[in-house]
Amino acid sequence: MILIVDPIKGEFEKSVKEYLKKHYPNDEFEVFSLDEGPETIESFTQKTIACSKLLEKIDELKKADAIVINCFADPCLFELRENLAVPVFGAGETTMHVAAMLGEFSVIGPGDNMISWTRIQAKEYGLFDKLISVKKIRFSVEDVIAGEEELYKATKEACTDAIDDGADAIILGCTGFTSIAERLKEEIWHEYQIPVLEPLLTTYSVARSLSVYHGKRGLFAGR
């Protein structure tokens, strides 16, 4: 059983299940959210707090066969790999690697620190040479989750800017984009023949397809 881990406080089970079931109607998976912790992850401090709360719940997470971290910032990715015997997939890391197989990519997301944070992630994951640009939209994560029309227009405009930069693929740099992702993917593909990757669906698709485990020597030995 794959466990979708929302590393924030809130009730997301219904929306996450509805979204993934559209693509995989016969799959069985569970959704886990924190009962205490940050409501969004838009800073390194919030990322650290979320990780500490997840580690407090480590016994509950051990029941899964695989874990998908439902946040592009990948909070607690390495720590969970270190403490669990099941594969752990971060939405940011996984989607960047998939995009890199398609060519050079751009990332679009919310927050004043979006550009620098994404560049740090790409360097950490060994993909900096594949990152062609990062586009910041002037919305919060809460705005992204709400999915209003103004958000859609701004995100599509950022996509066209990324295509002008020469991007072969575009990543939506927040898993909250699910409310507008399908429409955006269809329109961008129809108009430009460029794929748009939504990180939750991309990461879940990889997790359900692979039966591999993280090695317990070296990086994730835990000692």
N, C-alpha and C positions, 0 to 999 in steps of 0.2 A: 504494500500500500504506500503510495506517495503522499507525503504530508506537505501541504503548502503552508509555509510559515510566514505569517504577517508579523513583522517585528515591531509593530506599533499597537497602541491601545485602540480598540474599536471592534465593531461587529462587521466583518467583511465576508463571512462564510457564504451568505446568500449570493452576493454579487460576484464573488470569485467563482463559485460553482456554476452559476448561470452562464458566465462568460466562457469557461473552459468546456462546459457541456455542449455548447453550440458546435464546438469543433470535435469533441470526443464524447459523444452522447452515451457510450456504453462503458466509459471508464469509471472506476471507483477510486476516489481519493478523499482525503480529509483536509480541512482548513483549520489552522491553529492561529489564534491571536492572543496578544498579551492582555491580561487584566489590569496590569500596571505598567506604565512606561510612557514614552513620548507619543503624541498623537500624529506626528509626522517626523520624517528624518530629513532635515535640511541643514544640518550642521554636524561637525565631527563630535561635538558634545552629545547631541541626540543619538548619534550612531553608537557611541560608547555606552550610554545609558541603556539603549535597547539591547546591546550585547550582554550586559550584566544581567538584565532581566531574563534573557533567553537562557543563559547559563544556569540560572536558578530553576529553570524548568527542564533541565537536561534529561531527567528521568522520563518525562512525558514524551520527549522527542525520540528517545531510544526505541519506541515502539514502531517507528516507521521503517519501511524498506528503503526509502530514499527521501531526501528533503529538498524542496525548492524554496529558496529565500525570496519572498515576494517584495523585493525592494532593489532598485537599480544600484544603490550605494553598497549593497552586499554586506550589511552589518553582521558581524560575528561569523563570517564565512570560514576563516582559518581556524577560529576557536572551536567551532562546531566540528570541523573536520578532525581536529585534534582530540576531541572528546567523544566522538561517535564512531561506531563501526559500520556506518552506512554512508553511501555517497551523498554529498551535499553540493547542490548546484546553486550558485549565486546568479541572480538575474542579470547583473551587470557583466560579470566575467563571461558567462555562457553566451550571451547575446553578442558581445564584442567578438568572441571567437567565431561564431557563426557568420557574422558580418564580414570578418576578415577573409573567410573562405569565398566570399562573393566579390572581393576586391577591396578598394579603399572606401572607408565609410565616414559618415558624419553622424554626430549625436545632437539631438535637440531636446532641451529640457528646461525646467523652471529653476529660478533662484539666482541671486547675484553671484554665488560661488560656483555656478554650474560649469563654467569654462575651465577654471583651474582644477576643480575636483575631477572632472572627466579626464583631463590630461594626466593627472596623478594616477587615476585608475588604469588608463591605457599603458602608462609606463610600468606600473606594477604587474600588469598581465602580459607584458612583453609585446604589446600591439601598438606602441606609439607611432611606429613608421606607417601603420595602416590608417591612422586617424587623420583624416584630411581636414576636418574642421569641427568646431563645436558651436552650436547656435543657442543662445540664451533667449527664452521668451519671458516677458515680464509678467509672470503669473506665479502664484504660490502653488505648493503641492495641493493644498485644499482646493484651489481653483481648478487644477488639473482634474482632480477627482470629480468635481462638479460637472465638468464637461460642457460648459456653455458655448454658444455659437462664436463668441468673440475669441475664446480659446482656440476653437477649430480654425478660424481664419488666420490667427497669428501663427499657429503651428504649420498650417499649409504654406504660408508665406515663407516660414523658415525652411521648410522642405525645398521649396523652389530655389532659395538662396544656396542651400547645400548642393543642389544639383548643379547650379552655376559654378560652384567651387570644384566640381568634377567628381562628386561622390558616386560610387557604384552602388551603394546601399545606404539607407538611412535608419538610424536607431532612434526610437522614442525613449529618451533617457529618464523615464519614470514609469513604474508599473501602474500608476493611476490613470494613464492614458487610455485604458481599456474602453472607456465610454465613447471615444471618438476614433479609435484605432481602425476599425473595419472600414468605415467610410473613407478615412484618409488613405488607407492602403489601396483601396479600389480606385480612388480618383488619381492618386499619384502614379499608379501603374498604368491606368488608362491614358493619362496625358503624357507621361515621360518614360514609361517602361523601366522604372526604378523601384526596387523592392523597399518597403518600409517594414521594419521589424519591431513588433511589440514585445517587450522583454518577458512578460509573464508567459504568454503563449509559446514563445520561442524556447524558453528554458524548460517549461513543462514538457514540450515535445521532445527535447533532448533527453530529459530525465526518464521518460517512459520508454525510450528506445534503447537505452544503454544498460547493460548489466555488468558494470565495472565498479571497482571500489578504490578508495584512496589508499595508497601505501602507508603502512604504519612504521616505516623507517624513514630517516631523513627528516624532511620538513614537518611532517605531522606526527612524529614519534612521541611528542609530548614530554620530552625530558632532555 
